[in-house]
Amino acid sequence: MTLILFFEQLLNGLQFGIMLFLMSAGLTLIFGVMGLINLAHGSFYMIGAFCAALIAGLTGSFWLALLGSLIGAAIAGVLIEIIIIRRLYRRDHLDQVLATFALILLLSEAVRWIFGAFPLYLNIPNILNGSIPLFFEIIYSKYRLFIILIGFLVAVGLYLLITKTRLGIRIRAGQNDRQMISALGIDISKLYTIVFAIGAGLAGLAGAMIGAIQSVEVGMGEPILILAFVVIVIGGIGSIKGAFIGSLLVGVTDTLGRVFLPNFLKIFMEPANATSMGSSIGSMLIYILMALILIMKPSGLFGKN
């Protein structure tokens, strides 16, 4: 293992963690404020990716595609929240799980009907194509660095939104005492719609950015949704800081584990067995990490309840 390879994979883990943060930030906001278990959150990731592919195909602009993914997923979130999700707030979690699982199926089939079953692709703009030299002679992808930068900017923006604005005060109040802020005259339904739109928009943006690395296809949101749930359990439900730290932990642990664990095991066993066992254990590392954190702190790193 060379130092250059280690730092390259560390950056890959950081980029993966940033993508998880964009997913998990909205998910933890929705659960923290509304108490809603939204299994359909990954569908907004898919919707954002398809909106980006459509707009990029029509306009040829990657930047308009990114903006369109954010707006398109947010609009879809608003419509779904008003038509369906709003009826689930007072229901128990089992009803929420069943209803949002049904939404996954409906939205997946709707996207397949509109766009077809074949994968789509987004082109990276010329300014972000290629690689750039970094420290220790590391040559790294410009586009992956762009994803990392966008993720940090979103994290700062969310922090300022939650801590420095009137809307953020209402969101934090909604997490602590919904009945009280309703009694003070705040329209809780409107607040819920705004929070749901923010979460959906962030998921859509994540889907659009990853669509330039992987293919855009139906069902692409479900695997990353599972990891987003792991993130919010590790970080603590309702905590943006927890979602950010948890995302980086999961991203780095998963990437480094999958890459380096098989090579480490080759010291003790035959290469074929080491590769097989290392890959299996590497895919389990994030769940082992989650279990260890919950043993030490059942509410997660920054959770209150």
URLINNOR-V191928 format. One record per run of one state. SS is the DSSP state (hx for helix, st for strand, lp for the rest). FROM is the first residue (numbers start at 1). LEN is the number of residues. If there is no record, write none. Layout:
BEGIN
SS|FROM|LEN  SS|FROM|LEN
END
This chain:
BEGIN
lp|1|2  hx|3|32  lp|35|6  hx|41|19  lp|60|2  hx|62|22  lp|84|1  hx|85|4  lp|89|4  hx|93|23  lp|116|4  st|120|1  lp|121|5  hx|126|3  lp|129|2  st|131|3  lp|134|1  hx|135|3  lp|138|1  st|139|3  hx|142|23  lp|165|1  hx|166|11  lp|177|1  hx|178|6  lp|184|4  hx|188|23  lp|211|5  st|216|1  lp|217|3  hx|220|16  lp|236|4  hx|240|26  lp|266|5  hx|271|26  lp|297|9
END
